[in-house]
């Protein structure tokens, strides 16, 4: 999977990976897996708490990329 990062995002990713002692690819993979695992957990929790939550739509590619970029900026 390919995606583009701004120079600022690349710098932040490099700093995060240096601090973690991992490659940028490892950091991205772990972040993606974390989001996927926790998304399943939160979806199940929401479904139990709020039946109408199951009727919500999924994010489109553009919104998903924007949210992922936002996570990287933190």
C-alpha positions as protocol buffer text, in pm:
chain_id: "A"
residue {
  index: 1
  type: UNK
  ca { x: 0 y: 0 z: 0 }
}
residue {
  index: 2
  type: UNK
  ca { x: 139 y: 337 z: -97 }
}
residue {
  index: 3
  type: UNK
  ca { x: 47 y: 675 z: 42 }
}
residue {
  index: 4
  type: UNK
  ca { x: 201 y: 1018 z: 43 }
}
residue {
  index: 5
  type: UNK
  ca { x: 314 y: 1210 z: 348 }
}
residue {
  index: 6
  type: UNK
  ca { x: 397 y: 1576 z: 364 }
}
residue {
  index: 7
  type: UNK
  ca { x: 757 y: 1662 z: 451 }
}
residue {
  index: 8
  type: UNK
  ca { x: 640 y: 1762 z: 800 }
}
residue {
  index: 9
  type: UNK
  ca { x: 465 y: 1427 z: 846 }
}
residue {
  index: 10
  type: UNK
  ca { x: 774 y: 1242 z: 726 }
}
residue {
  index: 11
  type: UNK
  ca { x: 986 y: 1431 z: 980 }
}
residue {
  index: 12
  type: UNK
  ca { x: 744 y: 1348 z: 1259 }
}
residue {
  index: 13
  type: UNK
  ca { x: 739 y: 984 z: 1156 }
}
residue {
  index: 14
  type: UNK
  ca { x: 1120 y: 976 z: 1155 }
}
residue {
  index: 15
  type: UNK
  ca { x: 1131 y: 1126 z: 1505 }
}
residue {
  index: 16
  type: UNK
  ca { x: 875 y: 878 z: 1633 }
}
residue {
  index: 17
  type: UNK
  ca { x: 1061 y: 585 z: 1481 }
}
residue {
  index: 18
  type: UNK
  ca { x: 1398 y: 704 z: 1615 }
}
residue {
  index: 19
  type: UNK
  ca { x: 1250 y: 743 z: 1961 }
}
residue {
  index: 20
  type: UNK
  ca { x: 1092 y: 397 z: 1941 }
}
residue {
  index: 21
  type: UNK
  ca { x: 1407 y: 237 z: 1797 }
}
residue {
  index: 22
  type: UNK
  ca { x: 1214 y: 107 z: 1498 }
}
residue {
  index: 23
  type: UNK
  ca { x: 1196 y: 174 z: 1127 }
}
residue {
  index: 24
  type: UNK
  ca { x: 927 y: 406 z: 997 }
}
residue {
  index: 25
  type: UNK
  ca { x: 766 y: 108 z: 826 }
}
residue {
  index: 26
  type: UNK
  ca { x: 746 y: -79 z: 1157 }
}
residue {
  index: 27
  type: UNK
  ca { x: 590 y: 221 z: 1329 }
}
residue {
  index: 28
  type: UNK
  ca { x: 329 y: 256 z: 1054 }
}
residue {
  index: 29
  type: UNK
  ca { x: 251 y: -116 z: 1059 }
}
residue {
  index: 30
  type: UNK
  ca { x: 209 y: -118 z: 1437 }
}
residue {
  index: 31
  type: UNK
  ca { x: -11 y: 194 z: 1422 }
}
residue {
  index: 32
  type: UNK
  ca { x: -230 y: 39 z: 1153 }
}
residue {
  index: 33
  type: UNK
  ca { x: -263 y: -289 z: 1345 }
}
residue {
  index: 34
  type: UNK
  ca { x: -342 y: -101 z: 1665 }
}
residue {
  index: 35
  type: UNK
  ca { x: -617 y: 95 z: 1491 }
}
residue {
  index: 36
  type: UNK
  ca { x: -761 y: -218 z: 1331 }
}
residue {
  index: 37
  type: UNK
  ca { x: -761 y: -415 z: 1656 }
}
residue {
  index: 38
  type: UNK
  ca { x: -911 y: -134 z: 1861 }
}
residue {
  index: 39
  type: UNK
  ca { x: -1162 y: -46 z: 1594 }
}
residue {
  index: 40
  type: UNK
  ca { x: -1305 y: -398 z: 1619 }
}
residue {
  index: 41
  type: UNK
  ca { x: -1322 y: -368 z: 1998 }
}
residue {
  index: 42
  type: UNK
  ca { x: -1485 y: -26 z: 1993 }
}
residue {
  index: 43
  type: UNK
  ca { x: -1730 y: -132 z: 1721 }
}
residue {
  index: 44
  type: UNK
  ca { x: -1845 y: -426 z: 1931 }
}
residue {
  index: 45
  type: UNK
  ca { x: -1879 y: -203 z: 2238 }
}
residue {
  index: 46
  type: UNK
  ca { x: -2079 y: 54 z: 2041 }
}
residue {
  index: 47
  type: UNK
  ca { x: -2304 y: -214 z: 1895 }
}
residue {
  index: 48
  type: UNK
  ca { x: -2389 y: -341 z: 2244 }
}
residue {
  index: 49
  type: UNK
  ca { x: -2449 y: 11 z: 2381 }
}
residue {
  index: 50
  type: UNK
  ca { x: -2616 y: 175 z: 2085 }
}
residue {
  index: 51
  type: UNK
  ca { x: -2808 y: -25 z: 1822 }
}
residue {
  index: 52
  type: UNK
  ca { x: -2823 y: 275 z: 1588 }
}
residue {
  index: 53
  type: UNK
  ca { x: -2442 y: 281 z: 1578 }
}
residue {
  index: 54
  type: UNK
  ca { x: -2457 y: -20 z: 1348 }
}
residue {
  index: 55
  type: UNK
  ca { x: -2633 y: 189 z: 1089 }
}
residue {
  index: 56
  type: UNK
  ca { x: -2354 y: 446 z: 1051 }
}
residue {
  index: 57
  type: UNK
  ca { x: -2163 y: 464 z: 726 }
}
residue {
  index: 58
  type: UNK
  ca { x: -1794 y: 389 z: 685 }
}
residue {
  index: 59
  type: UNK
  ca { x: -1537 y: 657 z: 611 }
}
residue {
  index: 60
  type: UNK
  ca { x: -1447 y: 710 z: 249 }
}
residue {
  index: 61
  type: UNK
  ca { x: -1081 y: 682 z: 145 }
}
residue {
  index: 62
  type: UNK
  ca { x: -1021 y: 1057 z: 163 }
}
residue {
  index: 63
  type: UNK
  ca { x: -1161 y: 1089 z: 517 }
}
residue {
  index: 64
  type: UNK
  ca { x: -974 y: 780 z: 632 }
}
residue {
  index: 65
  type: UNK
  ca { x: -643 y: 917 z: 500 }
}
residue {
  index: 66
  type: UNK
  ca { x: -712 y: 1252 z: 667 }
}
residue {
  index: 67
  type: UNK
  ca { x: -775 y: 1084 z: 1003 }
}
residue {
  index: 68
  type: UNK
  ca { x: -464 y: 868 z: 971 }
}
residue {
  index: 69
  type: UNK
  ca { x: -255 y: 1177 z: 889 }
}
residue {
  index: 70
  type: UNK
  ca { x: -407 y: 1346 z: 1196 }
}
residue {
  index: 71
  type: UNK
  ca { x: -297 y: 1053 z: 1413 }
}
residue {
  index: 72
  type: UNK
  ca { x: 56 y: 1084 z: 1278 }
}
residue {
  index: 73
  type: UNK
  ca { x: 66 y: 1456 z: 1365 }
}
residue {
  index: 74
  type: UNK
  ca { x: 2 y: 1385 z: 1735 }
}
